[in-house]
Amino acid sequence: MKIAYRIVTPILAAGAVIMAFLLDMFSFSIQISDKLQPIGVSFSLIESIQKLTSAKAPDTEDAKSITEIIQPMLPATVTFFVFFILAMLIMISIIFVSALSEKRKPVFILCAAGLVCMFAGIIASNSAFATLLDGEKINLGEVLGAFLEGTTGTLATLAGTLASYLSNIHLTATLSVAFYAMFGIYLIIIVWAIIAGFVIKNPIVRTKKEYRRKKPMRKII
């Protein structure tokens, strides 16, 4: 069981790190009418960073860069990324700690610290999304223009302004699969460590049955 613990735990932790990069991290949807299907789009962690860092420079005098547009939500966004990166570094630490040692206490401490970072990330993301969906602080048309065209196009800006006046439009922004997959694997590692520790302390020992030689039957005269 000790060998199984030192093999399974690193595999779980490595899987969490891989999923954090490959699966979708953020999901956005726009519902214009109850009769129409919502339009959704999702971004992985890498795609989100690329879109934030590779937005083209404005080509008009009154256009804004993406960082200027989302300035009100930058503090909460940066806070989220800091805590999530810490959670990933902790998960990477679990890979090495569990592979090199069979002690479970360090893994429990690391998992607790990782879960704290994940909860802090949820709080920061909720704050960032609330600011993004607040039409008074951020113009969604400018955000759309910056992401799709590289600049705040007039058409996109007008569309966002018009959307802000529609009472039936519904915008949502949430964390997606990658985040909750890592959160779940933290919990799985804790449960697995408890089960492995219980089996190590109380190993299952097969009892050998003792066969007694039967007495020969007496002859009946």
Order of alpha helices (4+ residues) and beta strands (2+ residues): alpha-beta-beta-alpha-alpha-alpha-alpha-alpha-alpha-beta-alpha
